[in-house]
Amino acid sequence: MKTIIHIIYSHKAFDDRVFFKEAVSLSKKYRTIILSGTKDGKLLDMGGNVHESGKYYDVEIYGFTVNLKKDFYSRIIRRIRRRLNLVKLQDHSSLYKKIKELNLKPDMIHIHEPSLLSAIPKLKNKYSCKVIFDCHEYHYAYFQEQDFSSDKNIKLAAKELEKFRGYFNFCDGIINVTKTMEAVNWFIKPNIKHITIQNSTLINKVSNKSIPTFPVSLVHEGAMSFSRGLKLMIEMFEDSWFRDNIRLKIVGELSGKEAEYFSQKAAQFPYLKDCINVSGWVAYEDLHKHVSGDIGLIFFEKFPNNYLGMPNKLFNYIGSGIPVLTVELLEIGRVIDSFECGLMVNRDLSSIKNGIIEIIQNYGKYIEGVERAKKPLSWEHDEKKLLDFYADLLGDAQ
């Protein structure tokens, strides 16, 4: 049986995409291993809970401690790059040591982060294996929040792209999370294999077909942050129409500054406790039990990664049979337009209110769109693409 190694530094060991989707699917055909490098070597799930190294769903998972140079020069370089939002310069020696300790002989190494790109030349030379880069997000970290009307920012971004072009020369294939991302990466490196594997989810067999009544149940799946629209969701309930007609369920957790902000607002406006319910972190295996409601919300801020990406929650809503209401986000809007499975509205309360009313009044139409979207946007569909991509690269396609 051929051996696949997934390597991650910043993603959690039990990440929805890396572990529950890709690794679990690949374990049906290959020996599949996840090596998770962190500052303390701990294996974490998405809720921050610590797990032991071992086998989970036929996937072997091992943690190791990532080396971090602590000399004055290295600290200054890290600080400058962090300030500029540039990709980390990483010491990979502990990764090679872990592979040797486990006596692994990989046929394929599947990396998930831009900080690992610099390891590709040595990985290929050392293990004589193939390497895939899995581009989950707009991995040019610099693209996250910068103002690209600035010539200085454009020049810095161009330098980063040239670095990626050099590393891509050593890749055997690139997995992209959206078609737009595939086009960008194809532009950087056109003469290698590319494929789009979405953040899709397993289809929930229970369909949501009943016509909603007021108050309407809105659901937001995932950890809640300012960049995901927390302030806008709280602002909605300052309007009496939302207080009277809407209930919001956040299937995820609030932490840090967001938790503090929510507590302050709840103390200032006691009605929020009746209007908003926060479930706390929910394990991926249990999400289908909690992602329920009349309309799923995506209120992301318009950062490039949000604007051009497609989050897990979009697929979780559709997989659970729930129409989607989103603000202006390009890739999400394309899905909604293609299948008529929801609405994209302007980022103001009047537009959001009208969007909710439109979906409720024509609920059957949007449910039909959700049902059309389920299969092509399901993990059942993307799993086959992933396995075929691997089989092609490893020479075991039938």
Summary of the structure (lengths in Angstrom):
residues: 398
radius of gyration: 21.9
end to end distance: 16.0
largest distance: 64.4
contacts: 1279
relative contact order: 0.11
helix: 45%
strand: 19%
